[in-house]
Amino acid sequence: MITYEPFWRTIRERKVSTYTLIKERGISSATIDRLRKNEGISTSKIDDLCKILDCKVEDIICYVPDEQGGFKN
């Protein structure tokens, strides 16, 4: 499972609010909502967030293996 927990930690460390990302940096509220729900976002959005936050991809997302293992069909 992909999780965006690192994103939340990164914005806290950099003292950047979701309000700032939306109103001043052009990130849509829908993208923030998808991050909150651990839903998929495009690699383009990940790239945008990395540029805005001056961070690496791993500061935005991480992969947590499924407890059951294997692939979901």
N, CA, C and O atoms as a GROMACS GRO file, in nm:
protein
  292
    1MET      N    1   0.084  -0.118   0.000
    1MET     CA    2   0.000   0.000   0.000
    1MET      C    3   0.089   0.124   0.000
    1MET      O    4   0.190   0.130   0.070
    2ILE      N    5   0.050   0.221  -0.079
    2ILE     CA    6   0.119   0.350  -0.080
    2ILE      C    7   0.058   0.437   0.029
    2ILE      O    8  -0.064   0.445   0.043
    3THR      N    9   0.143   0.502   0.106
    3THR     CA   10   0.097   0.594   0.208
    3THR      C   11   0.167   0.729   0.191
    3THR      O   12   0.282   0.736   0.147
    4TYR      N   13   0.096   0.833   0.226
    4TYR     CA   14   0.150   0.968   0.215
    4TYR      C   15   0.188   1.024   0.352
    4TYR      O   16   0.199   1.146   0.368
    5GLU      N   17   0.208   0.937   0.450
    5GLU     CA   18   0.247   0.981   0.584
    5GLU      C   19   0.373   1.068   0.579
    5GLU      O   20   0.380   1.167   0.651
    6PRO      N   21   0.472   1.033   0.496
    6PRO     CA   22   0.591   1.120   0.489
    6PRO      C   23   0.558   1.263   0.445
    6PRO      O   24   0.624   1.357   0.490
    7PHE      N   25   0.458   1.280   0.359
    7PHE     CA   26   0.417   1.414   0.316
    7PHE      C   27   0.375   1.498   0.435
    7PHE      O   28   0.416   1.613   0.448
    8TRP      N   29   0.292   1.440   0.521
    8TRP     CA   30   0.242   1.515   0.637
    8TRP      C   31   0.354   1.553   0.732
    8TRP      O   32   0.355   1.662   0.789
    9ARG      N   33   0.449   1.462   0.748
    9ARG     CA   34   0.566   1.491   0.832
    9ARG      C   35   0.651   1.603   0.769
    9ARG      O   36   0.699   1.693   0.838
   10THR      N   37   0.667   1.596   0.637
   10THR     CA   38   0.749   1.695   0.567
   10THR      C   39   0.688   1.835   0.576
   10THR      O   40   0.760   1.932   0.601
   11ILE      N   41   0.558   1.846   0.556
   11ILE     CA   42   0.499   1.981   0.564
   11ILE      C   43   0.503   2.035   0.707
   11ILE      O   44   0.517   2.156   0.727
   12ARG      N   45   0.489   1.946   0.806
   12ARG     CA   46   0.503   1.992   0.946
   12ARG      C   47   0.644   2.044   0.972
   12ARG      O   48   0.662   2.151   1.030
   13GLU      N   49   0.744   1.968   0.927
   13GLU     CA   50   0.884   2.008   0.949
   13GLU      C   51   0.916   2.140   0.879
   13GLU      O   52   0.994   2.220   0.931
   14ARG      N   53   0.858   2.161   0.763
   14ARG     CA   54   0.886   2.283   0.686
   14ARG      C   55   0.790   2.397   0.718
   14ARG      O   56   0.799   2.507   0.663
   15LYS      N   57   0.697   2.368   0.810
   15LYS     CA   58   0.598   2.469   0.853
   15LYS      C   59   0.520   2.526   0.735
   15LYS      O   60   0.503   2.647   0.721
   16VAL      N   61   0.474   2.434   0.649
   16VAL     CA   62   0.392   2.470   0.533
   16VAL      C   63   0.253   2.413   0.557
   16VAL      O   64   0.239   2.294   0.586
   17SER      N   65   0.152   2.495   0.546
   17SER     CA   66   0.016   2.447   0.568
   17SER      C   67  -0.047   2.402   0.437
   17SER      O   68  -0.002   2.439   0.328
   18THR      N   69  -0.151   2.322   0.448
   18THR     CA   70  -0.225   2.283   0.329
   18THR      C   71  -0.290   2.406   0.266
   18THR      O   72  -0.305   2.413   0.145
   19TYR      N   73  -0.329   2.503   0.349
   19TYR     CA   74  -0.386   2.628   0.298
   19TYR      C   75  -0.285   2.697   0.204
   19TYR      O   76  -0.321   2.742   0.095
   20THR      N   77  -0.160   2.705   0.248
   20THR     CA   78  -0.056   2.766   0.166
   20THR      C   79  -0.037   2.689   0.036
   20THR      O   80  -0.024   2.749  -0.071
   21LEU      N   81  -0.036   2.557   0.044
   21LEU     CA   82  -0.019   2.476  -0.078
   21LEU      C   83  -0.132   2.502  -0.176
   21LEU      O   84  -0.110   2.509  -0.297
   22ILE      N   85  -0.253   2.517  -0.125
   22ILE     CA   86  -0.369   2.539  -0.211
   22ILE      C   87  -0.374   2.683  -0.263
   22ILE      O   88  -0.383   2.705  -0.384
   23LYS      N   89  -0.369   2.778  -0.174
   23LYS     CA   90  -0.392   2.919  -0.212
   23LYS      C   91  -0.271   2.986  -0.277
   23LYS      O   92  -0.287   3.070  -0.365
   24GLU      N   93  -0.151   2.948  -0.234
   24GLU     CA   94  -0.032   3.018  -0.284
   24GLU      C   95   0.052   2.937  -0.381
   24GLU      O   96   0.129   2.993  -0.459
   25ARG      N   97   0.038   2.804  -0.377
   25ARG     CA   98   0.127   2.721  -0.459
   25ARG      C   99   0.055   2.643  -0.568
   25ARG      O  100   0.118   2.570  -0.644
   26GLY      N  101  -0.079   2.656  -0.576
   26GLY     CA  102  -0.153   2.598  -0.686
   26GLY      C  103  -0.184   2.449  -0.677
   26GLY      O  104  -0.223   2.388  -0.777
   27ILE      N  105  -0.167   2.390  -0.560
   27ILE     CA  106  -0.206   2.250  -0.543
   27ILE      C  107  -0.356   2.248  -0.518
   27ILE      O  108  -0.406   2.324  -0.435
   28SER      N  109  -0.428   2.163  -0.587
   28SER     CA  110  -0.574   2.163  -0.573
   28SER      C  111  -0.617   2.102  -0.440
   28SER      O  112  -0.547   2.018  -0.382
   29SER      N  113  -0.733   2.145  -0.393
   29SER     CA  114  -0.787   2.089  -0.270
   29SER      C  115  -0.821   1.941  -0.290
   29SER      O  116  -0.818   1.863  -0.195
   30ALA      N  117  -0.853   1.902  -0.414
   30ALA     CA  118  -0.879   1.762  -0.445
   30ALA      C  119  -0.754   1.677  -0.425
   30ALA      O  120  -0.762   1.564  -0.376
   31THR      N  121  -0.638   1.731  -0.462
   31THR     CA  122  -0.512   1.659  -0.442
   31THR      C  123  -0.485   1.642  -0.292
   31THR      O  124  -0.445   1.534  -0.248
   32ILE      N  125  -0.505   1.747  -0.215
   32ILE     CA  126  -0.486   1.739  -0.070
   32ILE      C  127  -0.580   1.634  -0.011
   32ILE      O  128  -0.541   1.557   0.076
   33ASP      N  129  -0.704   1.632  -0.058
   33ASP     CA  130  -0.802   1.534  -0.010
   33ASP      C  131  -0.756   1.392  -0.044
   33ASP      O  132  -0.769   1.302   0.038
   34ARG      N  133  -0.704   1.373  -0.164
   34ARG     CA  134  -0.654   1.240  -0.204
   34ARG      C  135  -0.536   1.198  -0.117
   34ARG      O  136  -0.523   1.081  -0.082
   35LEU      N  137  -0.450   1.293  -0.083
   35LEU     CA  138  -0.337   1.263   0.006
   35LEU      C  139  -0.388   1.221   0.145
   35LEU      O  140  -0.337   1.126   0.204
   36ARG      N  141  -0.489   1.291   0.194
   36ARG     CA  142  -0.547   1.257   0.325
   36ARG      C  143  -0.603   1.116   0.327
   36ARG      O  144  -0.594   1.045   0.428
   37LYS      N  145  -0.661   1.074   0.214
   37LYS     CA  146  -0.726   0.943   0.205
   37LYS      C  147  -0.633   0.834   0.152
   37LYS      O  148  -0.677   0.722   0.129
   38ASN      N  149  -0.504   0.866   0.134
   38ASN     CA  150  -0.407   0.771   0.078
   38ASN      C  151  -0.454   0.716  -0.056
   38ASN      O  152  -0.435   0.598  -0.086
   39GLU      N  153  -0.516   0.802  -0.137
   39GLU     CA  154  -0.557   0.764  -0.272
   39GLU      C  155  -0.449   0.806  -0.370
   39GLU      O  156  -0.364   0.889  -0.338
   40GLY      N  157  -0.453   0.750  -0.487
   40GLY     CA  158  -0.350   0.776  -0.587
   40GLY      C  159  -0.348   0.920  -0.636
   40GLY      O  160  -0.451   0.985  -0.652
   41ILE      N  161  -0.226   0.969  -0.659
   41ILE     CA  162  -0.206   1.097  -0.725
   41ILE      C  163  -0.103   1.073  -0.835
   41ILE      O  164  -0.028   0.975  -0.831
   42SER      N  165  -0.099   1.161  -0.931
   42SER     CA  166  -0.009   1.142  -1.046
   42SER      C  167   0.136   1.168  -1.006
   42SER      O  168   0.165   1.238  -0.909
   43THR      N  169   0.225   1.111  -1.085
   43THR     CA  170   0.367   1.138  -1.063
   43THR      C  171   0.398   1.285  -1.090
   43THR      O  172   0.492   1.341  -1.033
   44SER      N  173   0.319   1.347  -1.176
   44SER     CA  174   0.335   1.490  -1.201
   44SER      C  175   0.308   1.570  -1.074
   44SER      O  176   0.380   1.666  -1.044
   45LYS      N  177   0.204   1.532  -0.999
   45LYS     CA  178   0.172   1.600  -0.873
   45LYS      C  179   0.281   1.575  -0.769
   45LYS      O  180   0.317   1.665  -0.693
   46ILE      N  181   0.334   1.453  -0.766
   46ILE     CA  182   0.444   1.423  -0.674
   46ILE      C  183   0.564   1.510  -0.709
   46ILE      O  184   0.631   1.563  -0.620
   47ASP      N  185   0.591   1.525  -0.838
   47ASP     CA  186   0.700   1.612  -0.885
   47ASP      C  187   0.676   1.756  -0.839
   47ASP      O  188   0.768   1.822  -0.790
   48ASP      N  189   0.553   1.805  -0.856
   48ASP     CA  190   0.519   1.941  -0.812
   48ASP      C  191   0.544   1.959  -0.664
   48ASP      O  192   0.604   2.058  -0.621
   49LEU      N  193   0.499   1.862  -0.584
   49LEU     CA  194   0.517   1.871  -0.438
   49LEU      C  195   0.665   1.870  -0.400
   49LEU      O  196   0.707   1.944  -0.311
   50CYS      N  197   0.743   1.786  -0.467
   50CYS     CA  198   0.887   1.781  -0.440
   50CYS      C  199   0.953   1.916  -0.471
   50CYS      O  200   1.040   1.961  -0.396
   51LYS      N  201   0.912   1.979  -0.581
   51LYS     CA  202   0.967   2.110  -0.616
   51LYS      C  203   0.927   2.215  -0.513
   51LYS      O  204   1.011   2.292  -0.467
   52ILE      N  205   0.799   2.217  -0.478
   52ILE     CA  206   0.749   2.316  -0.383
   52ILE      C  207   0.815   2.300  -0.247
   52ILE      O  208   0.855   2.399  -0.184
   53LEU      N  209   0.827   2.176  -0.201
   53LEU     CA  210   0.880   2.150  -0.067
   53LEU      C  211   1.031   2.129  -0.066
   53LEU      O  212   1.091   2.110   0.040
   54ASP      N  213   1.094   2.132  -0.184
   54ASP     CA  214   1.238   2.110  -0.197
   54ASP      C  215   1.277   1.982  -0.124
   54ASP      O  216   1.358   1.983  -0.031
   55CYS      N  217   1.217   1.871  -0.169
   55CYS     CA  218   1.240   1.743  -0.101
   55CYS      C  219   1.250   1.630  -0.202
   55CYS      O  220   1.235   1.652  -0.322
   56LYS      N  221   1.275   1.511  -0.152
   56LYS     CA  222   1.285   1.391  -0.235
   56LYS      C  223   1.150   1.320  -0.238
   56LYS      O  224   1.063   1.346  -0.154
   57VAL      N  225   1.132   1.230  -0.334
   57VAL     CA  226   1.008   1.154  -0.346
   57VAL      C  227   0.976   1.082  -0.215
   57VAL      O  228   0.860   1.079  -0.174
   58GLU      N  229   1.076   1.025  -0.151
   58GLU     CA  230   1.053   0.951  -0.027
   58GLU      C  231   1.010   1.041   0.089
   58GLU      O  232   0.968   0.992   0.194
   59ASP      N  233   1.019   1.172   0.070
   59ASP     CA  234   0.965   1.266   0.169
   59ASP      C  235   0.816   1.292   0.146
   59ASP      O  236   0.753   1.364   0.222
   60ILE      N  237   0.762   1.234   0.040
   60ILE     CA  238   0.621   1.251   0.003
   60ILE      C  239   0.544   1.119   0.020
   60ILE      O  240   0.436   1.117   0.078
   61ILE      N  241   0.600   1.010  -0.032
   61ILE     CA  242   0.528   0.883  -0.030
   61ILE      C  243   0.620   0.771   0.018
   61ILE      O  244   0.742   0.781   0.011
   62CYS      N  245   0.558   0.663   0.065
   62CYS     CA  246   0.633   0.540   0.091
   62CYS      C  247   0.542   0.420   0.067
   62CYS      O  248   0.420   0.430   0.072
   63TYR      N  249   0.605   0.309   0.043
   63TYR     CA  250   0.533   0.184   0.020
   63TYR      C  251   0.539   0.101   0.148
   63TYR      O  252   0.646   0.078   0.203
   64VAL      N  253   0.422   0.057   0.193
   64VAL     CA  254   0.413  -0.032   0.309
   64VAL      C  255   0.356  -0.164   0.257
   64VAL      O  256   0.245  -0.167   0.205
   65PRO      N  257   0.433  -0.272   0.271
   65PRO     CA  258   0.384  -0.400   0.218
   65PRO      C  259   0.250  -0.440   0.281
   65PRO      O  260   0.226  -0.417   0.400
   66ASP      N  261   0.165  -0.499   0.198
   66ASP     CA  262   0.037  -0.550   0.244
   66ASP      C  263   0.063  -0.665   0.341
   66ASP      O  264   0.150  -0.748   0.317
   67GLU      N  265  -0.010  -0.669   0.450
   67GLU     CA  266   0.010  -0.774   0.551
   67GLU      C  267  -0.010  -0.913   0.493
   67GLU      O  268   0.055  -1.008   0.536
   68GLN      N  269  -0.099  -0.927   0.395
   68GLN     CA  270  -0.128  -1.056   0.335
   68GLN      C  271  -0.029  -1.093   0.227
   68GLN      O  272  -0.019  -1.210   0.188
   69GLY      N  273   0.045  -0.996   0.179
   69GLY     CA  274   0.142  -1.021   0.072
   69GLY      C  275   0.073  -1.048  -0.061
   69GLY      O  276  -0.050  -1.061  -0.068
   70GLY      N  277   0.151  -1.057  -0.163
   70GLY     CA  278   0.096  -1.087  -0.294
   70GLY      C  279   0.029  -0.968  -0.360
   70GLY      O  280   0.029  -0.857  -0.308
   71PHE      N  281  -0.029  -0.995  -0.476
   71PHE     CA  282  -0.095  -0.892  -0.555
   71PHE      C  283  -0.245  -0.899  -0.537
   71PHE      O  284  -0.302  -1.006  -0.516
   72LYS      N  285  -0.308  -0.784  -0.545
   72LYS     CA  286  -0.455  -0.779  -0.547
   72LYS      C  287  -0.498  -0.778  -0.692
   72LYS      O  288  -0.441  -0.704  -0.773
   73ASN      N  289  -0.596  -0.855  -0.725
   73ASN     CA  290  -0.649  -0.857  -0.862
   73ASN      C  291  -0.777  -0.781  -0.869
   73ASN      O  292  -0.838  -0.772  -0.975
   0.00000   0.00000   0.00000
